[in-house]
Amino acid sequence: MLEYDGISELIKAAPRRLADARELLEQPSRNPNGSDAAFRHQCGSIYLAGYAVECLLKAYIIDRTDAVRRTKTQTWSEVLAYRRKTGKKPDLSGAKSHDLGLLLRACDLPVRMHSSPDLIVAWAKCVKRWRPSLRYRPRPDYSTNAADSVDAIETVYNWLRTQLST
């Protein structure tokens, strides 16, 4: 079992990571002239914003699993165990638990999302630009505008907040 995989922890972590992402878009305060300062902060801001969306998607899946089971599931680990036991697809364990597209497909949100063209555009940017591997990226990718990416991810984040019943 993971230490911080409960629905309440995920819901609390999400806005904090989004706030961290916004803060990283500001001018670096420590060694602002460092050779990788701008890249490091841009890459980190996109990563943290996407992580906020990951937290909300997992919280939503936990919440929906509760509705199906008619019990109170409290953690992501319990959801994974339930999905394994029942053969529920897609498999969301391991590295797959960080795939935003897979997480979205594991719930009923894609149908709801299609009611807003702006949300579809934001989602496309979100899944194109965010990867867990951003935390390991060794060199800059100047083709991605960090502020635009975080704005798009925040659009998805704000919509996801409205979908949670908790």
C-alpha positions, 0 to 999 in steps of 0.5 A: 500500500502506498503512503499517500494514496487516499482520496482525501490526500489526492484531493488535497495534493492536487491544488498544491501541485497546481499552485507549485506549477504556477509559482515555477512559471515565475522568474527563478529566484535562486540562481536565475542566471544559471544555464538551465534555470528557465528550462528547469522551471518550465519543465517542472511547472508542466510536470507538477500541473499534470500531476495535479490532474493525475491526482484528481483523475485517481480521486474520481476513479476511487469515488466512482469505484465506491458508487459501483461497489456501494462501499467506501473505498478509501485508497488507490491501492484498494481500487487497484486490488478491486480492479485486479480481482474483478478483471476490470480493464484497463490495468492501472497498476505500476507505471500505467497509473501515471498515464492520463489518457488511460486514467481518463478511459478508465472512467465515464468522463470522456463522454462528459468531456465531449460537450465542450470543444475548449475542454477537448483542445485543453485535454489534447494539449494536456496529454500531448505535453505531460509525461511522468518522464518530465521529471527526468528530462535531461535537456530543454524542449523549447518547442513547448510553451510552459505557460500555455501548457500549464493553462491548458492543464489547469483548464482540465484540472478545473473541469475535473474538480467540478466532476468530483462528488466529494 
